[in-house]
Amino acid sequence: MNELVIDKNSNGIDVALIFNKQLTELHKEDTVSSFQVGDVYLAKIKKIMPNLNAAFLDVGHERDAFLHYTDLGPNFKSVQKLTKIVTQGGLKDASLAEFAAEEEIVKTGKVSDVLKKGDEILVQIFKEPIGTKGPRITCDISFAGRFSVLVPFGKKTSISKKISDVNHKKRLKQMLDKLKPQNFGVIIRTVAEEAGIEEIEADLNGLIKQWEILIDNARNAQPIKKVLGEISRTEALLRDLLNDDFSNIHVNDEDYANKLRSYITNIAPGRESLVRYYNNKVPIFQHFGIDKQIKSAFGKNVMFSNGAYLIIEHTEAMHVIDVNSGRKTTDATSQQDNALKINLEATKEIARQLRLRDLGGIIVIDFIDLKSANDKKELHESLFQAMKSDRSKHNILPMSKFGLVQITRERVRPEMNINTSELCPSCNGTGAVVSSMLLSDSIEEKLNYIWETQNIKNLRLKVNPIIKAYLTKGGMKSVRWNWYWKYKKWVKVVADNNFHLTDFSIFNDFGDELS
């Protein structure tokens, strides 16, 4: 089951997508940033770059936006004509019923033939500013709804290729013939496979309303101006993901919870009860265990099964993921079986990591060596299936003769990068150690194992003084008291200055160390 956990805080909005209690996606919406995928601007051309067949446009960002000829879209001349008419106060009818569309531009043309410095044009952001690069923009404007996508000046209607049922396709095609507005193209999304005509019509009407708002805002406008803002990232997630698999949407801000209920009422009437206002002193991400999952998922080393782990490295040109078994077997047959098993399990974690960190560009994966061609084929299919739920465009190449798998993945927002190490007080911040939160989990697992297998009630835990302070701080709300409420057994925590920050030992009443 899917759940959304939303933390609205002073820095913005953090959104965690949980699938079967496992963190799958993490989004951070900065309230300061004003450039989002889907925003439409009235921009001004600053530079024409014939050698790149592209242009740089001013959209108000500190760095100019990049527009390649291939991103002009086939209906660029119509957009250009519309921009001129609207900014001069014309086009009273936003329906385009009386607008004479221009001919399409050729696919292999030159940007200098259709653009010149100083021109004004309506553009849409399709890739947010990343690093030192400005936004990536297009003139092929479109509006995405829950069930459909509206394309101004488009002539075609199409249905998602993921809808394979012939009867559904036929039914949807008949609907489109009735609903398609003049001078607009329409794309039916996968989620509309079983939607009724009323739902799709309401969705299209909402998109047409957005177009009308754009025209109103652009009328008599001067560059540089945002003429239409995309919905928030949280609302976009709900628009794209909300289905019968969603069980709850937890929000720690009452006003924002009401806003989301109102939005869901529009896109999926009857589902607004999914939104639950979280009102508790414990931070919402901590309550749902998301903080711990972030700590364990965003490090360089990521554990995923029985000691196996991934090593994720970032280079200037690509991302590299190394799969490690964490243990060895001496028997050749069992070694190959074990390698295949670990590799198959790794595909699921790799797919999750790509979504979670939003890694883009080239990703190279070094799986554990496989000798059998059938095993390699099974691995490729497993990775393909694991990546099916990834909404970003991607391509998976077959394993090379060197045992490497390459993936190309599109990224439209800055990569999610979270520092999971903590400064070490014992070395005045010159080093970093694993989070104390994860260390306490390891200690708890060891204690529970001893309690279950050896039935020893009184245990003494020896740790570094800093870790003792972490475990005992907070009185009856401390980590140690949480263990007591959970297991009904008490642990005496003793500080030892000779212990490294991450070292710990467990003893019985007689002073014997337990393993």
C-alpha positions, 0 to 999 in steps of 0.5 A: 500500500502507498502512503504519503507523509508530508512535513511542512516546515520553515524551509519548505515541504518535504514529501515522502512516498512510502510503499509497503512501509519502505521509503520509495521517493523523497521530494523537497519543495523549497518555498524560495525556489520559483522555477518548477517543471510546468511553469510558463513564462513570457521570455526574451531571447538573449543569445542565438547560438548557431553552433549549438542550434540553440538559444539562451533566453531570459526567464528571470533566473540568474542563469539564462534558460536553454532552448534547443531547436528540437525543443521548439516543437512542431507548432512553434510558429503558432506559439510565436504568432499567439505570443505577439497577438496576446501581448498586444492585447488581442485574442479575446477568445482563448478557445482558439476557435477563431485562431488560424494556426501556422504551418509546422516547422521542419524537424531539421531546421536551424534556430537562426531561421526562426528566432532572433535576439530580442524576440519575446516568446511563451516558453514552458520549463521542462527541466529545473535549474540543476547545479550551474545550469539554468532551466531547460525550456520548450515552446511545445506547451502542454498541460497535464491533468489526472486523466489527460494532457492538453496540447494547444495547436495540436491536431492529434489525439493519442492514447497511452501505449501502456493501455493494451486492452483493445476495448478500452482503447476503442471506448477512449477513442470514441470519447476523444472524438466527442470531447476534443476541443478545436485546435487542441491535441489530447493525450489520454494517460494510463490512469484513464483506462477505466475512467468514465466520460464525465471524469475525462470531460471534467479533467479536460475542462480543468486543463482548458481553464488553465489555458484561459488563465495563461492567456489572461495573464499573458495579455499585455504582459511584458517580459520577464513574467511568469504567466502560469505557475504549475501546481505544487510538487505534492499536488503533482504527485497526487495527480500522477500517483493517486489510485486505489493502492493509496491508503493514507496521506499524513500531513503535519499542517492543518491548513495544508491538509485542508488544501490537499483535501480540496485538491483531491475533491477536484481530481478524485471525489470521495478520496479526500478522507485519505488526508489525515492531519498529524498533530503530535509533539514527535516530528512526523518523519520521526514518528513514521520511521522516515528519518531512520530510513533516510539515514540508512538509504542515502549513505555511500554504502547501502545494505539491502539483504543478509549482509549484501550491500551497494556502494554508490559513487558519483563521478563527474560523468556518471554514477557507479553502483557496485553490488557486493555479497558481503560474504563468500562461499567455497562451493562453485555451484552455490557461489553462482547460485548465491551470486544470482540470488544477491544480484536479483535482490539488488535490482529492487534496491537499485531501482529504489535508489534511483527513484529515491535519489533521482539519479540522472544521466548515465548509471553504470552497475557492476553486478556480481559476476555471472557465467550463465547466459540464462542467469544474465538474461534473468538479471536483465529482466528482473532489473527491467521489472523493478524499474517499471514503476519509475516514472522518469524516462529510462533505458536499460542496456543488456549486460556487457561482456565485462559484466556491466549494466548501463542505464540512462535515466532522465532527470528534470530536477536537482538530484536528492543528496542528503549527508547521512554522517554526523560530526564526531565530537571526539575528534572535534569535527575532523572525521565522520561516523555512522549515525548514532540513530543506526547504532542504537538500532544495532544495539537493540537487535543484539539485546533482543537476540540475547533476551530471546536466545539466552533468557538473561534478564539483567544486562549491562551495556558498555558504550562510549560516554557520548553514546551513553548520553544519547541512549539515556537522555530524556528520562522516561522518553529516552531510547533506554526507556523505549526498550523497557516499554517494548521488551519489559526488560531493563538495561544498565548503561555504563560509560567507558572512555576507552571505547570508540564512538561506535563500539559497544559490549554487553555483559551479564551480572557476572561480568561475562561478555555476551555474544 
